[in-house]
Amino acid sequence: QPAFARLLARWLPDPPQPLHLMREAALINRARQSPYLTDAALQTADSATQAFGQELRHLGRMSLEVIGQALYCPPEELAAPVTDPAVLRQRLQHEDIDSDALYRHYIKPVYGELLRFIGRFEQPLSEEQQQRWRSGQVAASQLAKAVKDAYQLHANLRRQLTDESNTESEASSAYLELRSKLLAALAQLRHISRTCDDPDSWRQQLAQLEQQVAAFDNAFTARLFRAVRDGRIDGYQLGSLINDLGYAKRIV
């Protein structure tokens, strides 16, 4: 599976063997290796808090890449996602992505190591540090849930776009639009996280992104119900699209 191999090459230190030759246990053990969550980091509150934050950012980067893979967007395209329907359909034909396997091999082990690190830490924390750890735990949980939402969205996207009878349908076009808008939002979020160091500016840009997502939600939903009234999509397709719109919002 080319997409899986790309992620393996990106996150594992050694050149990967073909996927079918790899043992799941070896993959999980290597995914758990962290340069941050060390025994030495547990010695003081400052070092532990710093290590926790660094590993959380690592989990964030991996989560974004796995979500991109679930949407057939390789890591090198995350800054400027390709939305050409012909390119997407070609990837659907040639890349059989297992989103659940990506979650189990890349996200679940790191999330588990974060929780284990928290459980091992026994030093007193300041009030500010306690808040950072609580917020970090919430963020890690949300990242894991976002990846799970992405592979639900992946399954529905693939089912809709590989059905040859629906290639030019209203529902197919709606799924292409939903994918495009979600990838654009993730690219924007990735850009903000890499370029913005000022907390006030960070919050302002996130608020703008939230407004954009809400505006798309309203417009997209209105178009879907109009398409139902006009007989261009049926109730089943409407339900699937509304559910997947929910997944997309939660991911962002």
Number of C-alpha atoms within 10 A of each C-alpha: 13 14 21 20 14 15 19 21 13 14 12 14 10 10 10 16 11 10 14 8 8 11 9 13 10 10 18 17 11 16 21 19 14 15 9 18 23 14 11 11 18 20 13 14 18 15 16 25 20 15 22 24 18 16 20 21 15 14 23 19 14 23 24 21 21 29 28 24 25 27 24 25 22 20 20 11 14 20 15 12 18 16 17 10 15 9 11 16 16 10 15 18 10 11 15 14 22 16 23 15 14 24 20 15 21 23 24 19 20 24 20 13 17 24 14 12 18 17 9 11 17 11 12 10 16 11 9 9 16 14 12 15 18 11 12 18 18 11 16 23 12 15 25 20 15 22 27 22 20 27 24 17 26 23 15 16 22 19 11 21 22 14 10 9 9 13 15 10 14 16 22 19 16 15 21 18 15 20 22 17 17 20 25 18 20 20 19 18 17 16 13 16 12 9 9 13 10 9 9 10 12 15 13 12 16 16 12 12 17 15 12 13 17 13 11 15 17 10 10 18 15 11 12 23 16 13 16 14 12 10 11 14 18 15 13 8 17 17 12 17 22 15 14 22 21 14 21 22 16 14 21 15
